[in-house]
Amino acid sequence: MKTIFSKFLLAAVAGSLCFATFANAQSWQRQQDFNRQRQIDQQRQDAAREQLRRAEQQRIRDEVRQQQIRQEQARVRDDIRNSIKQDRANDARQQVLTTAKQQREDWRQQGKLGVARPAGDAAGRAGPFRASNGIAAAPRQPTPAEAKRGYTGKVTADGKALVRFQNRVVAVPSSRIGVAPRRTETSQTALATGWSQQKQASISAEFRKLAAGGGSGAGKSAVTQTSIAAAVQGRIADARQKRLLSNENKYSSRFSGAASQPTWADLRTLDDHFKRHGAQVGARDKYDYMRIAAEFFADRKKYHCKIDSNGGIRVYDEHSGRFGSFTNDGLAKTFFSIGRNRSGNDSYWAKQLGGAC
């Protein structure tokens, strides 16, 4: 009986072990199937994403290709349009030249022109003969007789006579019709030299006197030319000296002596200060900037003024907001405008060291 029970117990243990082994085998198989299915799903997803990526790249390439095609088509259209415009312009130019050539040929046959010229040389070597309005051009220059008949009695400032010719008003040299050119104070010579007619007449008289006082023959010619040249150079030098003195007087009177000598403490910093503060004080250039600073210092008694222990002077105008820092010699170190904020300006001025000047 005991032996039977032992065998039964061993059989039960063996059965349970076999069942457990079988269950573990089934669980392992299910896990392997699950992992294999996950790998398959992942591969499918990767394949789908790769397909989408390739499709997007292909779409972008197609769009770029279409854009290039459109640009090429637009360029071809522009080239065709420009070619058509150029052809039309060339046809119009050729038609104008042909018409002008035919008209000149008709005038030549009618006796209006002495010599026929090609249309491309219509202006001639004498230059274009253009009407006073600058638009219409006369077919030819009037002869002296035609110019005298059409003379309007008016002469331009540059010595040209106004003549009516073939329903146009043109300007011809006054010498062609025997008219003396008008001499006025507004002529180009008077404007260039700054000499009045009376002064020019006196200079001409002196030249004639120098010419008459020379020797004879070739020596007289050489002496005359040398004397005239020396007189001209002397007159030019005198005029230049007077002009320089006049400008210097104007400069001195304008700046009241403030800019007659450097008024900036360190000229190496002048450009930087002018770039940063020149517009604030209304300066046109760095020299004007120095002048305004010097005048501001000269009028310091009208404004607030402080002097520190090192001799530095600071000036402040509460109305304009201008502020300047100067050495004890009056040379500017900086000059600018701190704005028109009265309370802020007063606070800025109160922070400056020193006592009243």
Beta strands, then each sheet from edge to edge (+ up, - down):
strand 1: 151-155
strand 2: 160-165
strand 3: 168-173
strand 4: 304-307
strand 5: 313-316
strand 6: 322-326
strand 7: 332-337
strand 8: 355-356
sheet 1: 1+ 2- 3+
sheet 2: 7+ 6- 5+ 4- 8+
end
